[in-house]
Amino acid sequence: QVQVVESGGGLVQAGGSLRLSCTASGLRLDDVRMGWFRQAPGKEREGVACINWRSGTTDYADSVKGRFTLSRDNAKNTLYLVMNSLKPEDTGMYYCATGPRALFYRPCLPQEYNNWGQGTQVTVSS
């Protein structure tokens, strides 16, 4: 059974940083993509940053490029999202998910991911 567990959210002032962690179990990470998504109240869930685990190919939303970075620990089956220069508009529930590995580049779209964590709240105050 696949399990995805996030941690690391919290309240931070604008300009601050947070690191989110996502650990997946019950699957081979070489066979999946893994990504971070967020959803603000009243808005649709959107892709933030995703990685094709085997190739290491990444995709970032334009709104976070240069501020957010993915990193991973293969031994721990863990994906990290380091978020710097946070803005109030980054506020939302952040979800981690896994989906089938892509043979070619794919953008970070939530409808292509099928195993989801419970989410972790990120709140950025102005």
N, C-alpha and C positions, 0 to 999 in steps of 0.2 A: 504494500500500500504506500502510495506516494504521500509524503508529508512535506509541507513547506512552512517554515516558521520564521517570522520577521521579529526584529527587535531594534531598539536604538532611537525611536522617535522621542519627541519632547517639545518643550517650549524654548525658543531661542529668540534673541533680538535680531533685528535686521542687520545684516553684515556678518552675522555669526556663522558657525559651522556645526554640522552634525554628521555622524556616520551611522548609516543603517546597515544591519546585517541580515542576511537571509541564508538559512541552512536548509538544504533539501535532503531527503532520505527516501529510500525505497526505489531508487532509479540510478541509471548510469548517466553521469553528467555528460559524457561524451556523446550521448544520444539526444541531447536536448539543447534548446535555447533557454535562457533564463533572463528575467528582466524585472525592472521596477516600473510600476505604474502608480498614478495618483488620481485621486478624485476629490474635488472641492465640492462643497455643498451646492446643489443645483446645477452642477456641471457633469458632463460625461467623463468617464474614466479615460485617461490618456496615457500614452507611453512616455516614459521619462528616459530610460536607458536600458538597453538590452544587449546580450552577448550570446553569440553562438559558441557554446563552450569548447567544442573541439578545435575550431579554427581560430577562436579568439576575436572574431570580427564583432565589432560593436556598432551600435546605432544610438545616437542621442537626439532628444528633442532639441529643436533650435533654441528654445527658451532657456535651456540649461547648459548648452555648449560653452566650454571655458570655465564653468563654475562647478559642475558635477563630474565625478570620475568614478568609473567602475574599477574594482579590483577584486581578486579572488584568491582563495586559499584552497587548492585542490585537495589537500590532505584532510581538510575539514568540511569539504563539500559546501563551502560558504562563499557567497557573493556579497561584496560590500558596495555601498553607494556612499561616497564621500561628497558631502554637499557643502560648498564654501560660498561666501558672499550671498547668503540667503536673503530672500526678499519676501515681503508679506504675501505676494502672489504665489509663492511656493507652498503656502499653507494648504493642507489637505490630508486625507488618509492615504498613506503609501502602502501599496501592496506589492508583494513579490510573487512571481508565478513562473512556472516552467511550461514549455511547449515543445512539440516535436522539432528535432534538429532540421535546419534548412540546408539544402545542398548549395544554394546560392544566397546572395544577400537578400535579406528581407527587412523591411522597416519594423519598428517596434509597435505592433498593433495588438491591443488586448484581445481581440477576437481570435487570434492565432495561438493563444495560450490557454491551457485547460486545467492546470493544477495550481490553485491559488492559496495563499496564506490568509490569515485573519486580518492582517493590516496593522499598521502602526501609525499613530497620529503625529503629524508634524505641524507645529504652529509657530509662525514667525510674526513677532510683534513689531510694529513700526516705532 
